[in-house]
């Protein structure tokens, strides 16, 4: 074994001993609520398909039957062949972006290949040397990577601590003049992906307006799920128009692939010319964009699914509380805090043994010492499928602590 391979082997051994080693599982979806692994069926509690669209067989049949009726099947090909700035920007992109801008009452919308691409693309393009980024400490890893790729200074304020954020804004905006040309960006998720809690966007809008900052809100886990029309937490809290960079994803509640930002015209044009993760990657396949245009008019109509998701969340939260289980979430994302990483992995494996596909969330996804189970609900689930889950979780945790 050469020194390089030996070093990697030693590091993998350390990860394994700490309960931090990860593996890829060859999973097969089975309907909207289940999956199979090694010939065993599990209730899927780790999916981000929040509205159940990706697993909706009737919807999929309707979409593909529409394709079969089209004469120009080439328009639905599986590869775009180039970046958007070359030949990959087919007409369906423009249709989708116009529709998104209209929904959000913004000048423009711009689509990226994934949520990761958009979050590592926006701040490096927009934040310059001498600028400052103030970010919630629990922002997603993709946002942190984007901040690190930018030339701006970054300060992370304590999670949802808006008093501390205002202190930082006051300190760093005092004495600024137009000649200094410093921009302060405030960056947050709306609904936090690993904690299931959410930001008070009205406070953030007030602060950004008071101190002249730029507000960047990642709505990845709220788009489709929150708001009267499924536009996210910003719609629910009535502040969509005041957010400078409102980011959403298609890879979760929309049941597709890709991500978008809605913004003013000048920002749109600037990003097209400077966002490297847009310029230097292959465009999404046309068939994917057709799917998103197929879904676009359905999102505002899915109040029944949103209500089902809310009902399931309330019922499961109550069941967990009855078992004395602590969860900091108040959304369809319910984390069960355990702490020890090896114990969390063991608990997840025990639940899998009971037929529940639950995953252990560990560092670096969450801070060290805060390992947890992450229950992710979808509207396709039924209450009766979750009835026994809290007791199974409580039993698995107790057994893990005794072992």
CORDAGI-V857527 format. One record per residue. N is the residue number from 1. OMEGA is omega in degrees with one decimal (999 if undefined). Layout:
BEGIN
N&OMEGA  N&OMEGA
END
This chain:
BEGIN
1&-179.2  2&-174.8  3&-179.0  4&178.9  5&178.5  6&179.2  7&179.4  8&179.5  9&178.7  10&-179.7  11&176.5  12&177.6  13&178.2  14&177.9  15&-179.7  16&-179.7  17&-179.0  18&-177.5  19&-174.9  20&-179.1  21&-178.1  22&179.6  23&173.8  24&-179.8  25&177.6  26&-174.6  27&176.5  28&177.5  29&176.0  30&-175.5  31&-175.0  32&-171.5  33&-174.4  34&171.6  35&176.2  36&176.4  37&-178.8  38&174.5  39&175.7  40&-177.5  41&-178.5  42&168.3  43&-172.5  44&178.5  45&180.0  46&-175.8  47&172.9  48&178.1  49&-163.5  50&179.6  51&-180.0  52&-175.9  53&-177.4  54&-179.1  55&-178.4  56&-174.3  57&179.4  58&179.5  59&178.7  60&178.9  61&179.4  62&179.6  63&-177.0  64&175.3  65&174.7  66&179.6  67&-177.8  68&-179.2  69&-178.8  70&-179.9  71&-177.1  72&-177.3  73&-179.9  74&179.2  75&-178.3  76&-175.7  77&-173.3  78&177.4  79&-179.2  80&173.2  81&-177.6  82&175.5  83&-179.1  84&-178.5  85&175.8  86&180.0  87&-175.6  88&-175.5  89&-177.7  90&-169.4  91&179.6  92&174.0  93&-177.5  94&178.3  95&-178.8  96&-179.7  97&176.6  98&179.0  99&178.6  100&179.0  101&178.8  102&179.2  103&-174.3  104&-179.5  105&177.8  106&178.3  107&-172.3  108&169.6  109&-179.5  110&-174.8  111&174.9  112&-173.7  113&-180.0  114&174.9  115&178.3  116&179.4  117&-176.0  118&-177.1  119&173.0  120&-178.4  121&-171.6  122&-175.3  123&175.0  124&178.2  125&-169.9  126&-176.3  127&-175.8  128&176.6  129&-176.5  130&175.7  131&-178.7  132&174.9  133&174.6  134&-171.4  135&173.0  136&-174.2  137&-177.5  138&174.4  139&-178.0  140&-178.4  141&-179.8  142&175.5  143&178.9  144&178.2  145&177.5  146&177.7  147&-178.6  148&178.5  149&179.1  150&178.8  151&-176.3  152&171.9  153&-178.6  154&171.4  155&-179.9  156&179.7  157&-179.1  158&-173.3  159&176.9  160&-179.2  161&-174.3  162&172.4  163&178.1  164&177.7  165&-179.7  166&175.8  167&179.8  168&178.7  169&-179.8  170&-178.0  171&-171.3  172&177.4  173&-179.8  174&178.6  175&179.0  176&174.9  177&178.9  178&-177.9  179&-178.8  180&172.3  181&174.7  182&174.2  183&174.2  184&177.1  185&171.1  186&-172.1  187&-179.8  188&160.7  189&172.7  190&174.4  191&-169.9  192&-165.3  193&-177.3  194&-178.7  195&177.0  196&175.1  197&-174.5  198&-176.2  199&169.8  200&-173.6  201&178.3  202&176.2  203&-179.1  204&176.5  205&178.9  206&-179.0  207&-178.2  208&178.3  209&-179.2  210&-174.9  211&175.1  212&-179.3  213&173.7  214&-175.8  215&-178.4  216&-177.7  217&176.6  218&-176.9  219&-171.7  220&-174.0  221&178.6  222&179.3  223&-178.2  224&-171.0  225&-175.2  226&-179.8  227&-177.9  228&-179.0  229&178.8  230&-178.8  231&175.2  232&-177.6  233&178.5  234&176.0  235&-179.0  236&-178.2  237&173.4  238&-176.3  239&-176.2  240&-175.4  241&-174.8  242&-177.9  243&-174.6  244&-178.8  245&-179.6  246&-173.7  247&174.7  248&-179.7  249&173.9  250&-171.2  251&-178.3  252&-174.8  253&-179.9  254&177.3  255&-178.7  256&-178.5  257&177.5  258&179.5  259&-177.2  260&169.8  261&172.8  262&-169.9  263&177.1  264&-174.1  265&-176.2  266&178.4  267&178.6  268&-177.6  269&-179.4  270&179.7  271&177.9  272&-177.5  273&-171.7  274&-175.3  275&-172.0  276&-179.1  277&169.4  278&-173.1  279&-168.4  280&174.9  281&-179.7  282&179.7  283&176.5  284&179.7  285&179.0  286&-178.7  287&178.2  288&-180.0  289&174.4  290&177.7  291&-178.8  292&175.0  293&175.4  294&-178.1  295&-173.0  296&-178.3  297&-179.2  298&-174.4  299&-179.5  300&-175.8  301&-169.0  302&178.9  303&177.8  304&178.3  305&178.6  306&178.0  307&177.2  308&179.2  309&178.2  310&-179.8  311&178.3  312&179.5  313&-179.5  314&-178.4  315&-179.2  316&177.6  317&178.8  318&179.2  319&178.3  320&179.0  321&178.4  322&178.4  323&179.2  324&-178.1  325&-179.1  326&172.4  327&-177.7  328&-176.5  329&171.9  330&-178.5  331&178.7  332&172.4  333&-175.6  334&176.8  335&174.5  336&-173.0  337&178.0  338&175.6  339&-178.6  340&-173.4  341&179.9  342&178.8  343&179.0  344&176.9  345&179.7  346&179.5  347&178.1  348&179.4  349&177.4  350&178.2  351&175.2  352&176.0  353&176.8  354&176.7  355&178.0  356&178.7  357&179.9  358&-177.9  359&174.7  360&178.2  361&-173.1  362&173.7  363&8.7  364&178.8  365&176.0  366&-179.5  367&179.1  368&-179.3  369&-179.9  370&178.6  371&-172.2  372&163.6  373&177.6  374&176.7  375&-177.1  376&-174.2  377&175.4  378&-177.7  379&179.9  380&179.9  381&174.7  382&-176.4  383&-177.2  384&178.9  385&-175.7  386&-172.8  387&-175.1  388&-172.6  389&-178.7  390&179.0  391&178.2  392&-179.8  393&-179.0  394&179.5  395&-179.0  396&178.7  397&178.9  398&179.6  399&179.1  400&-179.5  401&179.6  402&-175.6  403&999
END
